[in-house]
Amino acid sequence: AQHRTVCVGLNPNGAALMIAGAPPPSMLCDTAVTLPATPRNGTGLSANLAGFSFLASGATNQAINILITIAGSSSGITVDAVTGDVY
């Protein structure tokens, strides 16, 4: 783990990830995250907000859990605001 802020942008076609190039206390997400594989494009993603950040501690910058739904899926994705756990 790099213990840096990671920003997640959400839109109907997927998610975009950026990371802070500098260590804390920097929270400026200015570097693209290098992924091990190219993500597949999709549609039907919706969330209760347009974006959020994982802080260096692992928590998010939100006061409530992030809820992400996927069209055609009976289950969604929840990101715990306090722990940063994704389930």
C-alpha positions as CSV (number, residue, x, y, z in Angstrom):
1,A,0.0,0.0,0.0
2,Q,1.2,3.5,-0.8
3,H,-0.9,5.2,2.0
4,R,-2.0,7.9,-0.4
5,T,-5.3,9.4,-1.3
6,V,-7.2,7.6,-4.1
7,C,-10.0,9.4,-5.9
8,V,-12.9,7.5,-7.5
9,G,-15.0,9.2,-10.1
10,L,-18.3,7.4,-10.9
11,N,-20.4,7.8,-14.0
12,P,-23.0,5.6,-15.8
13,N,-20.2,3.9,-17.9
14,G,-17.8,3.0,-15.1
15,A,-15.3,4.4,-12.6
16,A,-12.1,6.4,-13.0
17,L,-9.3,6.1,-10.5
18,M,-6.6,8.7,-9.7
19,I,-4.0,8.8,-6.9
20,A,-2.2,11.5,-5.1
21,G,1.3,11.7,-6.4
22,A,2.6,13.1,-3.1
23,P,2.3,11.4,0.3
24,P,-0.1,12.8,3.0
25,P,-1.1,15.4,3.9
26,S,-1.5,15.9,0.1
27,M,-5.0,15.0,-1.1
28,L,-4.6,16.2,-4.7
29,C,-5.3,13.2,-7.0
30,D,-3.0,14.1,-9.9
31,T,-1.7,10.7,-11.1
32,A,-3.7,8.1,-13.0
33,V,-3.8,4.7,-11.4
34,T,-2.0,2.0,-13.4
35,L,-4.3,-1.0,-13.6
36,P,-3.0,-4.5,-14.2
37,A,-5.6,-5.1,-17.0
38,T,-7.9,-2.9,-19.1
39,P,-11.3,-2.7,-17.5
40,R,-14.3,-3.6,-19.6
41,N,-16.7,-0.8,-20.6
42,G,-20.2,-1.1,-19.3
43,T,-23.4,0.9,-18.8
44,G,-25.9,1.2,-16.0
45,L,-23.7,2.2,-13.1
46,S,-25.4,4.6,-10.7
47,A,-24.4,5.8,-7.2
48,N,-25.6,8.1,-4.5
49,L,-22.8,10.5,-5.4
50,A,-20.5,11.4,-8.4
51,G,-17.2,10.6,-6.7
52,F,-15.4,10.0,-3.4
53,S,-11.9,9.5,-2.1
54,F,-10.2,6.8,-0.1
55,L,-7.9,8.5,2.4
56,A,-4.5,7.3,3.3
57,S,-6.0,5.7,6.5
58,G,-8.4,3.6,4.3
59,A,-11.5,5.5,5.3
60,T,-13.5,7.5,2.7
61,N,-14.0,11.2,2.7
62,Q,-17.8,10.7,3.0
63,A,-20.0,10.8,6.1
64,I,-22.3,8.0,4.8
65,N,-21.8,4.7,3.0
66,I,-21.4,4.9,-0.8
67,L,-24.1,2.8,-2.6
68,I,-23.4,1.8,-6.2
69,T,-26.0,-0.1,-8.3
70,I,-25.5,-1.9,-11.5
71,A,-28.3,-2.2,-14.1
72,G,-29.5,-5.8,-14.5
73,S,-27.8,-6.9,-11.2
74,S,-29.8,-8.0,-8.1
75,S,-26.9,-6.8,-5.9
76,G,-24.9,-3.7,-5.8
77,I,-21.7,-2.5,-4.2
78,T,-21.4,-0.7,-0.9
79,V,-18.3,1.2,0.3
80,D,-18.2,1.6,4.1
81,A,-17.6,5.3,4.8
82,V,-15.6,4.7,8.0
83,T,-13.5,1.6,7.2
84,G,-13.3,1.8,3.4
85,D,-14.4,-1.8,3.1
86,V,-16.0,-2.7,-0.2
87,Y,-18.8,-5.3,-0.1
